């Protein structure tokens, strides 16, 4: 019975380090005109600084990815 269930291939691309394209896509989905979060960085700064920030964010995310440890500040949210 279980052998009849269609199996999807393993999504190995999820093991890859986040790409610049993925980071840029995430930045494009940021809502503008909203209050900044706990970091105090307005979304407009992320939008206007995109060319410079993309490389720096990718480096940061690569370190996080390789260490397999997300900084606590990334996990905290204040509502």
Biopython code that builds the backbone (N, CA, C, O; Angstrom):
import numpy as np
from Bio.PDB.StructureBuilder import StructureBuilder

atoms = [
    (1, "UNK", "N", (0.810, -1.185, 0.000)),
    (1, "UNK", "CA", (0.000, 0.000, 0.000)),
    (1, "UNK", "C", (0.863, 1.262, 0.000)),
    (1, "UNK", "O", (0.620, 2.161, -0.806)),
    (2, "UNK", "N", (1.866, 1.355, 0.883)),
    (2, "UNK", "CA", (2.745, 2.519, 0.893)),
    (2, "UNK", "C", (3.555, 2.623, -0.392)),
    (2, "UNK", "O", (3.889, 3.725, -0.827)),
    (3, "UNK", "N", (3.868, 1.504, -0.993)),
    (3, "UNK", "CA", (4.654, 1.515, -2.229)),
    (3, "UNK", "C", (3.890, 2.155, -3.387)),
    (3, "UNK", "O", (4.486, 2.506, -4.406)),
    (4, "UNK", "N", (2.591, 2.305, -3.235)),
    (4, "UNK", "CA", (1.768, 2.915, -4.281)),
    (4, "UNK", "C", (1.752, 4.438, -4.198)),
    (4, "UNK", "O", (1.305, 5.104, -5.132)),
    (5, "UNK", "N", (2.234, 4.992, -3.088)),
    (5, "UNK", "CA", (2.239, 6.445, -2.911)),
    (5, "UNK", "C", (3.386, 7.046, -3.716)),
    (5, "UNK", "O", (4.532, 6.606, -3.620)),
    (6, "UNK", "N", (3.053, 8.056, -4.507)),
    (6, "UNK", "CA", (4.049, 8.744, -5.330)),
    (6, "UNK", "C", (5.104, 9.399, -4.442)),
    (6, "UNK", "O", (4.769, 10.111, -3.495)),
    (7, "UNK", "N", (6.355, 9.162, -4.745)),
    (7, "UNK", "CA", (7.467, 9.734, -3.977)),
    (7, "UNK", "C", (8.095, 10.880, -4.751)),
    (7, "UNK", "O", (8.427, 10.734, -5.928)),
    (8, "UNK", "N", (8.255, 12.005, -4.100)),
    (8, "UNK", "CA", (8.926, 13.144, -4.712)),
    (8, "UNK", "C", (10.427, 12.982, -4.534)),
    (8, "UNK", "O", (10.873, 12.400, -3.545)),
    (9, "UNK", "N", (11.220, 13.494, -5.489)),
    (9, "UNK", "CA", (12.671, 13.422, -5.314)),
    (9, "UNK", "C", (13.100, 14.310, -4.137)),
    (9, "UNK", "O", (12.448, 15.304, -3.817)),
    (10, "UNK", "N", (14.192, 13.930, -3.517)),
    (10, "UNK", "CA", (14.718, 14.703, -2.396)),
    (10, "UNK", "C", (15.149, 16.084, -2.887)),
    (10, "UNK", "O", (15.811, 16.205, -3.918)),
    (11, "UNK", "N", (14.769, 17.123, -2.144)),
    (11, "UNK", "CA", (15.088, 18.508, -2.505)),
    (11, "UNK", "C", (16.471, 18.862, -1.952)),
    (11, "UNK", "O", (16.577, 19.556, -0.941)),
    (12, "UNK", "N", (17.517, 18.390, -2.610)),
    (12, "UNK", "CA", (18.880, 18.613, -2.127)),
    (12, "UNK", "C", (19.309, 20.070, -2.238)),
    (12, "UNK", "O", (20.245, 20.487, -1.557)),
    (13, "UNK", "N", (18.640, 20.853, -3.086)),
    (13, "UNK", "CA", (19.007, 22.272, -3.224)),
    (13, "UNK", "C", (18.775, 23.045, -1.924)),
    (13, "UNK", "O", (19.310, 24.140, -1.754)),
    (14, "UNK", "N", (17.987, 22.489, -1.011)),
    (14, "UNK", "CA", (17.747, 23.156, 0.264)),
    (14, "UNK", "C", (18.972, 23.122, 1.165)),
    (14, "UNK", "O", (19.020, 23.823, 2.177)),
    (15, "UNK", "N", (19.964, 22.311, 0.805)),
    (15, "UNK", "CA", (21.219, 22.262, 1.556)),
    (15, "UNK", "C", (22.195, 23.346, 1.116)),
    (15, "UNK", "O", (23.212, 23.567, 1.773)),
    (16, "UNK", "N", (21.894, 24.023, 0.010)),
    (16, "UNK", "CA", (22.802, 25.023, -0.552)),
    (16, "UNK", "C", (22.768, 26.318, 0.260)),
    (16, "UNK", "O", (21.741, 26.675, 0.839)),
    (17, "UNK", "N", (23.887, 27.002, 0.293)),
    (17, "UNK", "CA", (23.982, 28.314, 0.929)),
    (17, "UNK", "C", (23.034, 29.267, 0.201)),
    (17, "UNK", "O", (22.923, 29.194, -1.023)),
    (18, "UNK", "N", (22.344, 30.161, 0.924)),
    (18, "UNK", "CA", (21.446, 31.104, 0.257)),
    (18, "UNK", "C", (22.182, 31.905, -0.819)),
    (18, "UNK", "O", (23.291, 32.391, -0.599)),
    (19, "UNK", "N", (21.554, 32.031, -1.969)),
    (19, "UNK", "CA", (22.180, 32.750, -3.085)),
    (19, "UNK", "C", (21.859, 34.237, -3.014)),
    (19, "UNK", "O", (20.936, 34.662, -2.319)),
    (20, "UNK", "N", (22.640, 35.010, -3.748)),
    (20, "UNK", "CA", (22.390, 36.453, -3.834)),
    (20, "UNK", "C", (21.001, 36.700, -4.407)),
    (20, "UNK", "O", (20.311, 37.628, -3.984)),
    (21, "UNK", "N", (20.587, 35.881, -5.364)),
    (21, "UNK", "CA", (19.263, 36.025, -5.971)),
    (21, "UNK", "C", (18.164, 35.813, -4.929)),
    (21, "UNK", "O", (17.178, 36.550, -4.910)),
    (22, "UNK", "N", (18.328, 34.810, -4.064)),
    (22, "UNK", "CA", (17.331, 34.554, -3.021)),
    (22, "UNK", "C", (17.272, 35.711, -2.021)),
    (22, "UNK", "O", (16.190, 36.103, -1.585)),
    (23, "UNK", "N", (18.421, 36.246, -1.664)),
    (23, "UNK", "CA", (18.477, 37.366, -0.721)),
    (23, "UNK", "C", (17.821, 38.595, -1.340)),
    (23, "UNK", "O", (17.052, 39.299, -0.685)),
    (24, "UNK", "N", (18.136, 38.844, -2.608)),
    (24, "UNK", "CA", (17.540, 39.986, -3.299)),
    (24, "UNK", "C", (16.024, 39.826, -3.395)),
    (24, "UNK", "O", (15.285, 40.794, -3.216)),
    (25, "UNK", "N", (15.567, 38.627, -3.672)),
    (25, "UNK", "CA", (14.124, 38.357, -3.743)),
    (25, "UNK", "C", (13.457, 38.650, -2.394)),
    (25, "UNK", "O", (12.378, 39.241, -2.349)),
    (26, "UNK", "N", (14.098, 38.239, -1.305)),
    (26, "UNK", "CA", (13.560, 38.487, 0.034)),
    (26, "UNK", "C", (13.507, 39.987, 0.329)),
    (26, "UNK", "O", (12.537, 40.471, 0.913)),
    (27, "UNK", "N", (14.541, 40.720, -0.073)),
    (27, "UNK", "CA", (14.556, 42.169, 0.144)),
    (27, "UNK", "C", (13.442, 42.855, -0.641)),
    (27, "UNK", "O", (12.851, 43.822, -0.161)),
    (28, "UNK", "N", (13.155, 42.366, -1.832)),
    (28, "UNK", "CA", (12.087, 42.956, -2.659)),
    (28, "UNK", "C", (10.711, 42.756, -2.028)),
    (28, "UNK", "O", (9.786, 43.513, -2.321)),
    (29, "UNK", "N", (10.563, 41.754, -1.171)),
    (29, "UNK", "CA", (9.278, 41.472, -0.539)),
    (29, "UNK", "C", (9.081, 42.258, 0.753)),
    (29, "UNK", "O", (8.041, 42.146, 1.402)),
    (30, "UNK", "N", (10.081, 43.052, 1.123)),
    (30, "UNK", "CA", (10.001, 43.842, 2.345)),
    (30, "UNK", "C", (8.965, 44.950, 2.180)),
    (30, "UNK", "O", (8.925, 45.628, 1.153)),
    (31, "UNK", "N", (8.138, 45.124, 3.189)),
    (31, "UNK", "CA", (7.125, 46.176, 3.162)),
    (31, "UNK", "C", (7.776, 47.521, 3.491)),
    (31, "UNK", "O", (8.566, 47.621, 4.430)),
    (32, "UNK", "N", (7.445, 48.541, 2.724)),
    (32, "UNK", "CA", (8.008, 49.868, 2.945)),
    (32, "UNK", "C", (6.988, 50.760, 3.644)),
    (32, "UNK", "O", (5.782, 50.522, 3.575)),
    (33, "UNK", "N", (7.489, 51.783, 4.313)),
    (33, "UNK", "CA", (6.619, 52.709, 5.012)),
    (33, "UNK", "C", (6.189, 52.197, 6.378)),
    (33, "UNK", "O", (5.337, 52.807, 7.025)),
    (34, "UNK", "N", (6.757, 51.098, 6.822)),
    (34, "UNK", "CA", (6.426, 50.532, 8.130)),
    (34, "UNK", "C", (7.480, 50.965, 9.144)),
    (34, "UNK", "O", (8.574, 51.387, 8.771)),
    (35, "UNK", "N", (7.146, 50.858, 10.409)),
    (35, "UNK", "CA", (8.104, 51.169, 11.460)),
    (35, "UNK", "C", (9.228, 50.142, 11.439)),
    (35, "UNK", "O", (9.000, 48.968, 11.148)),
    (36, "UNK", "N", (10.451, 50.592, 11.751)),
    (36, "UNK", "CA", (11.562, 49.627, 11.796)),
    (36, "UNK", "C", (11.379, 48.641, 12.940)),
    (36, "UNK", "O", (10.668, 48.912, 13.908)),
    (37, "UNK", "N", (12.029, 47.505, 12.811)),
    (37, "UNK", "CA", (11.974, 46.482, 13.849)),
    (37, "UNK", "C", (12.897, 46.816, 14.998)),
    (37, "UNK", "O", (13.335, 47.957, 15.141)),
    (38, "UNK", "N", (13.190, 45.836, 15.806)),
    (38, "UNK", "CA", (14.021, 46.022, 16.997)),
    (38, "UNK", "C", (15.425, 46.510, 16.632)),
    (38, "UNK", "O", (16.090, 47.163, 17.437)),
    (39, "UNK", "N", (15.875, 46.186, 15.403)),
    (39, "UNK", "CA", (17.209, 46.623, 14.973)),
    (39, "UNK", "C", (17.249, 48.101, 14.615)),
    (39, "UNK", "O", (18.330, 48.671, 14.474)),
    (40, "UNK", "N", (16.076, 48.737, 14.465)),
    (40, "UNK", "CA", (16.002, 50.158, 14.162)),
    (40, "UNK", "C", (16.324, 50.496, 12.718)),
    (40, "UNK", "O", (16.460, 51.673, 12.385)),
    (41, "UNK", "N", (16.451, 49.502, 11.852)),
    (41, "UNK", "CA", (16.793, 49.741, 10.452)),
    (41, "UNK", "C", (15.509, 49.832, 9.621)),
    (41, "UNK", "O", (14.804, 48.834, 9.472)),
    (42, "UNK", "N", (15.196, 51.010, 9.082)),
    (42, "UNK", "CA", (14.003, 51.133, 8.236)),
    (42, "UNK", "C", (14.167, 50.318, 6.950)),
    (42, "UNK", "O", (15.276, 50.173, 6.435)),
    (43, "UNK", "N", (13.074, 49.800, 6.448)),
    (43, "UNK", "CA", (13.125, 48.983, 5.236)),
    (43, "UNK", "C", (13.656, 49.773, 4.040)),
    (43, "UNK", "O", (14.214, 49.190, 3.110)),
    (44, "UNK", "N", (13.485, 51.087, 4.061)),
    (44, "UNK", "CA", (13.985, 51.921, 2.963)),
    (44, "UNK", "C", (15.513, 51.874, 2.884)),
    (44, "UNK", "O", (16.078, 51.984, 1.796)),
    (45, "UNK", "N", (16.177, 51.712, 4.017)),
    (45, "UNK", "CA", (17.640, 51.591, 4.020)),
    (45, "UNK", "C", (18.036, 50.309, 3.293)),
    (45, "UNK", "O", (18.984, 50.302, 2.509)),
    (46, "UNK", "N", (17.312, 49.238, 3.554)),
    (46, "UNK", "CA", (17.597, 47.973, 2.874)),
    (46, "UNK", "C", (17.362, 48.104, 1.374)),
    (46, "UNK", "O", (18.118, 47.554, 0.573)),
    (47, "UNK", "N", (16.330, 48.822, 0.998)),
    (47, "UNK", "CA", (16.019, 49.000, -0.424)),
    (47, "UNK", "C", (17.073, 49.860, -1.113)),
    (47, "UNK", "O", (17.585, 49.484, -2.167)),
    (48, "UNK", "N", (17.397, 50.996, -0.534)),
    (48, "UNK", "CA", (18.327, 51.931, -1.167)),
    (48, "UNK", "C", (19.779, 51.468, -1.093)),
    (48, "UNK", "O", (20.601, 51.870, -1.917)),
    (49, "UNK", "N", (20.095, 50.635, -0.125)),
    (49, "UNK", "CA", (21.462, 50.150, 0.012)),
    (49, "UNK", "C", (21.667, 48.778, -0.603)),
    (49, "UNK", "O", (22.701, 48.148, -0.384)),
    (50, "UNK", "N", (20.692, 48.309, -1.371)),
    (50, "UNK", "CA", (20.718, 46.940, -1.882)),
    (50, "UNK", "C", (22.024, 46.539, -2.555)),
    (50, "UNK", "O", (22.556, 45.481, -2.218)),
    (51, "UNK", "N", (22.576, 47.318, -3.487)),
    (51, "UNK", "CA", (23.798, 46.858, -4.165)),
    (51, "UNK", "C", (24.945, 46.550, -3.191)),
    (51, "UNK", "O", (25.638, 45.544, -3.346)),
    (52, "UNK", "N", (25.136, 47.393, -2.215)),
    (52, "UNK", "CA", (26.211, 47.199, -1.244)),
    (52, "UNK", "C", (25.838, 46.130, -0.228)),
    (52, "UNK", "O", (26.668, 45.301, 0.146)),
    (53, "UNK", "N", (24.597, 46.154, 0.211)),
    (53, "UNK", "CA", (24.153, 45.231, 1.249)),
    (53, "UNK", "C", (24.091, 43.778, 0.786)),
    (53, "UNK", "O", (24.339, 42.866, 1.575)),
    (54, "UNK", "N", (23.768, 43.559, -0.469)),
    (54, "UNK", "CA", (23.626, 42.184, -0.956)),
    (54, "UNK", "C", (24.869, 41.351, -0.691)),
    (54, "UNK", "O", (24.775, 40.228, -0.195)),
    (55, "UNK", "N", (26.016, 41.891, -1.017)),
    (55, "UNK", "CA", (27.264, 41.156, -0.822)),
    (55, "UNK", "C", (27.531, 40.921, 0.664)),
    (55, "UNK", "O", (27.942, 39.830, 1.060)),
    (56, "UNK", "N", (27.295, 41.947, 1.484)),
    (56, "UNK", "CA", (27.536, 41.823, 2.918)),
    (56, "UNK", "C", (26.557, 40.849, 3.573)),
    (56, "UNK", "O", (26.944, 40.054, 4.429)),
    (57, "UNK", "N", (25.296, 40.914, 3.167)),
    (57, "UNK", "CA", (24.309, 39.988, 3.713)),
    (57, "UNK", "C", (24.629, 38.552, 3.317)),
    (57, "UNK", "O", (24.485, 37.631, 4.121)),
    (58, "UNK", "N", (25.062, 38.367, 2.084)),
    (58, "UNK", "CA", (25.415, 37.014, 1.629)),
    (58, "UNK", "C", (26.573, 36.457, 2.454)),
    (58, "UNK", "O", (26.550, 35.293, 2.854)),
    (59, "UNK", "N", (27.584, 37.289, 2.707)),
    (59, "UNK", "CA", (28.716, 36.851, 3.543)),
    (59, "UNK", "C", (28.238, 36.465, 4.943)),
    (59, "UNK", "O", (28.641, 35.433, 5.480)),
    (60, "UNK", "N", (27.380, 37.297, 5.526)),
    (60, "UNK", "CA", (26.849, 37.024, 6.855)),
    (60, "UNK", "C", (26.060, 35.719, 6.867)),
    (60, "UNK", "O", (26.259, 34.880, 7.746)),
    (61, "UNK", "N", (25.172, 35.546, 5.901)),
    (61, "UNK", "CA", (24.343, 34.338, 5.847)),
    (61, "UNK", "C", (25.178, 33.093, 5.587)),
    (61, "UNK", "O", (24.842, 32.013, 6.074)),
    (62, "UNK", "N", (26.255, 33.226, 4.830)),
    (62, "UNK", "CA", (27.143, 32.084, 4.586)),
    (62, "UNK", "C", (27.816, 31.631, 5.878)),
    (62, "UNK", "O", (27.934, 30.432, 6.132)),
    (63, "UNK", "N", (28.254, 32.585, 6.691)),
    (63, "UNK", "CA", (28.875, 32.247, 7.978)),
    (63, "UNK", "C", (27.852, 31.548, 8.871)),
    (63, "UNK", "O", (28.156, 30.527, 9.487)),
    (64, "UNK", "N", (26.653, 32.093, 8.939)),
    (64, "UNK", "CA", (25.590, 31.490, 9.747)),
    (64, "UNK", "C", (25.290, 30.080, 9.245)),
    (64, "UNK", "O", (25.119, 29.152, 10.035)),
    (65, "UNK", "N", (25.228, 29.934, 7.928)),
    (65, "UNK", "CA", (24.917, 28.637, 7.311)),
    (65, "UNK", "C", (25.992, 27.600, 7.651)),
    (65, "UNK", "O", (25.685, 26.463, 8.008)),
    (66, "UNK", "N", (27.255, 28.014, 7.532)),
    (66, "UNK", "CA", (28.365, 27.092, 7.782)),
    (66, "UNK", "C", (28.486, 26.730, 9.261)),
    (66, "UNK", "O", (28.842, 25.599, 9.594)),
    (67, "UNK", "N", (28.195, 27.678, 10.146)),
    (67, "UNK", "CA", (28.279, 27.415, 11.585)),
    (67, "UNK", "C", (27.044, 26.684, 12.103)),
    (67, "UNK", "O", (27.048, 26.130, 13.202)),
    (68, "UNK", "N", (25.989, 26.694, 11.291)),
    (68, "UNK", "CA", (24.720, 26.054, 11.661)),
    (68, "UNK", "C", (24.200, 26.573, 12.994)),
    (68, "UNK", "O", (23.676, 25.821, 13.816)),
    (69, "UNK", "N", (24.360, 27.883, 13.186)),
    (69, "UNK", "CA", (23.903, 28.517, 14.417)),
    (69, "UNK", "C", (23.378, 29.921, 14.087)),
    (69, "UNK", "O", (24.110, 30.779, 13.593)),
    (70, "UNK", "N", (22.100, 30.121, 14.374)),
    (70, "UNK", "CA", (21.484, 31.419, 14.114)),
    (70, "UNK", "C", (21.684, 32.310, 15.334)),
    (70, "UNK", "O", (21.388, 31.888, 16.452)),
    (71, "UNK", "N", (22.186, 33.545, 15.146)),
    (71, "UNK", "CA", (22.371, 34.449, 16.283)),
    (71, "UNK", "C", (21.053, 34.683, 17.028)),
    (71, "UNK", "O", (19.990, 34.771, 16.413)),
    (72, "UNK", "N", (21.134, 34.781, 18.324)),
    (72, "UNK", "CA", (19.937, 34.961, 19.146)),
    (72, "UNK", "C", (19.143, 36.195, 18.713)),
    (72, "UNK", "O", (17.913, 36.169, 18.709)),
    (73, "UNK", "N", (19.836, 37.268, 18.349)),
    (73, "UNK", "CA", (19.145, 38.486, 17.926)),
    (73, "UNK", "C", (18.255, 38.251, 16.707)),
    (73, "UNK", "O", (17.269, 38.963, 16.515)),
    (74, "UNK", "N", (18.593, 37.267, 15.888)),
    (74, "UNK", "CA", (17.781, 36.955, 14.716)),
    (74, "UNK", "C", (16.505, 36.205, 15.130)),
    (74, "UNK", "O", (15.521, 36.187, 14.390)),
    (75, "UNK", "N", (16.534, 35.598, 16.300)),
    (75, "UNK", "CA", (15.407, 34.795, 16.762)),
    (75, "UNK", "C", (14.407, 35.603, 17.594)),
    (75, "UNK", "O", (13.232, 35.247, 17.673)),
    (76, "UNK", "N", (14.872, 36.683, 18.208)),
    (76, "UNK", "CA", (14.015, 37.470, 19.094)),
    (76, "UNK", "C", (13.076, 38.346, 18.289)),
    (76, "UNK", "O", (13.457, 38.922, 17.270)),
    (77, "UNK", "N", (11.854, 38.436, 18.758)),
    (77, "UNK", "CA", (10.853, 39.318, 18.141)),
    (77, "UNK", "C", (10.106, 40.031, 19.256)),
    (77, "UNK", "O", (9.789, 39.439, 20.288)),
    (78, "UNK", "N", (9.836, 41.282, 19.038)),
    (78, "UNK", "CA", (9.070, 42.068, 20.010)),
    (78, "UNK", "C", (7.774, 42.488, 19.343)),
    (78, "UNK", "O", (7.780, 43.118, 18.285)),
    (79, "UNK", "N", (6.673, 42.136, 19.969)),
    (79, "UNK", "CA", (5.366, 42.456, 19.405)),
    (79, "UNK", "C", (4.720, 43.590, 20.164)),
    (79, "UNK", "O", (3.608, 44.000, 19.832)),
]
sb = StructureBuilder()
sb.init_structure("model")
sb.init_model(0)
sb.init_chain("A")
sb.init_seg("    ")
for serial, (resi, resn, name, xyz) in enumerate(atoms, 1):
    if name == "N":
        sb.init_residue(resn, " ", resi, " ")
    sb.init_atom(name, np.array(xyz, "f"), 0.0, 1.0, " ", f" {name:<3s}", serial, name[0])
structure = sb.get_structure()
